[in-house]
């Protein structure tokens, strides 16, 4: 017995529209059930990830108060650096972006 087809035999699967629809309903039900089982864990992981990003950004701006007026420039620079250096940790990318933005806006005060 297949865990997806249940008691339906494979040769009966395409025998009629009714049996095909029955199998497809079963497959969709199993897919939805599995998605719902895993959904809370996925949502929690996304929430934790968002909290981690917010914490990292908050710490960055606490240490780099002079760059607050240049958030848009930092965002563009950080995005570019992430694309150029996907292997680097976020903290290093932020440090590189800070240096680059400071060189453009000529600010050194913190």
C-alpha positions, 0 to 999 in steps of 0.5 A: 500500500502506497502512503500517497495512494492509500488503498488505490491501486496504481493501475486504477489511478488513471482508469477514470477521472473519479479515481484520478481526482480521488488520488489528487485530493489525497495528495493535496490533503497530505501536502497541506497537512505536512505544510501546516505541521512545519509552518509554526517552526518555519514562522518561528525561524523567520521571526528569530531571524528578523529579531537577529537582524534588528538587533545587529542593525541597532547595535551598528547604529549605536556604534556608528551614530554619525551614519544615521543620516545616511541610512539609505546610502548604507542600505545600498552599499550594504546590499552591494557588498553582500552581493559581492561578498556573500561569504562574509559575515554581516558584521564585516559587511556592515564595517566595510559599508561604514568605511565606504560611506564615511569616505564618501560623506567625509565624516569621521565623528561617531 
